[in-house]
Amino acid sequence: MQARTPFRLDPRCGLHQPRTLADLGRALGTRLAPLGEEAYGRALLAIDEAGRVYSLDHAGEWFLGRSVDAAVGTLVLGLRQERLRTAD
C-alpha cells in the first residue's frame, strides 16, 4: 500500500511533453497519448493504444493498470505502482 494520489484526467496536461511520450512509447513498442496528471503536476499520466495506463515522474516510469478503471483504482486506493523496466 502507498499513499493515495490526487490526480486529474485531462489530456491537455501532457500536450507539452510529446517527446517524452514518444521516447517511452518506442521503448514499450506502442504509441502513448497524454491522459492527465498526478500529484498536482508532479507526474504525467499516459495511455497506450491498448488502454494501459502509465505514470511518468522524476523518479521513473510506472505501470498503473491495464485500463483506465484499473489505474483509477490504483490511484484512489493507494495501491503499489509497478516500476517499468524498459532496459536491462
C-alpha atoms as one frame of an Amber mdcrd trajectory, in Angstrom:
protein
   0.000   0.000   0.000   1.134   3.509  -0.786  -0.480   6.842  -0.113  -3.455
   7.869  -2.209  -2.501  10.194  -5.011  -4.545  13.167  -6.207  -4.966  13.107
  -9.972  -6.737  14.836 -12.824  -7.863  13.207 -16.059  -7.306  15.883 -18.688
  -5.246  15.120 -21.817  -4.249  18.780 -22.102  -1.940  18.272 -19.114   0.581
  16.390 -21.249   0.410  18.271 -24.516   3.753  19.939 -23.752   5.612  16.616
 -23.461   5.286  14.870 -26.842   8.948  13.841 -26.952   8.783  12.222 -23.515
   5.723  10.226 -24.559   7.280   9.277 -27.900  10.505   8.084 -26.242   8.699
   5.891 -23.717   6.334   4.623 -26.400   9.299   3.496 -28.519  10.809   1.703
 -25.524   7.487  -0.076 -24.875   6.733  -0.779 -28.534   3.495   1.219 -28.580
   2.235   4.776 -29.007   1.311   6.851 -25.959  -1.066   9.764 -25.539  -1.435
  12.125 -22.582  -4.233  11.245 -20.174  -3.788  13.664 -17.273  -1.591  14.426
 -14.310  -0.871  13.074 -10.877   0.143  14.856  -7.673  -0.670  18.377  -8.902
   1.530  18.140 -11.989   4.456  16.231 -10.498   3.707  13.246 -12.759   2.243
  12.811 -16.217  -0.425  10.190 -16.832  -0.339   8.492 -20.240  -2.362   5.828
 -22.018  -1.224   3.461 -24.765  -3.063   2.047 -27.767  -4.232  -0.985 -25.770
  -5.665   1.177 -22.967  -2.862   0.539 -20.429  -2.073   3.493 -18.184   1.323
   4.767 -17.052   2.671   7.498 -14.814   5.913   9.336 -15.618   7.701  11.376
 -12.966  11.216  12.472 -11.999  11.922   9.057 -10.433  10.913   6.926 -13.425
   8.016   5.371 -15.257   5.272   3.386 -13.542   2.558   0.994 -14.722  -0.810
   1.840 -13.143  -3.154  -0.648 -14.763  -4.408  -2.445 -17.862  -7.316   0.008
 -18.194  -8.343   3.473 -17.069 -10.629   1.875 -14.467  -7.754  -0.189 -13.036
  -5.438   2.843 -12.995  -8.029   4.986 -11.210  -8.388   2.209  -8.644  -4.618
   2.152  -8.134  -4.540   5.915  -7.529  -7.684   6.153  -5.385  -6.854   3.158
  -3.206  -3.148   3.947  -2.926  -2.084   0.589  -4.352   1.543  -0.129  -5.181
   2.585   1.024  -8.647   4.823  -1.267 -10.697   8.029   0.384 -11.889   8.682
  -0.114 -15.601  11.899  -1.768 -16.670  12.484  -0.801 -20.302  16.163  -1.806
 -20.380  18.114  -4.488 -18.511
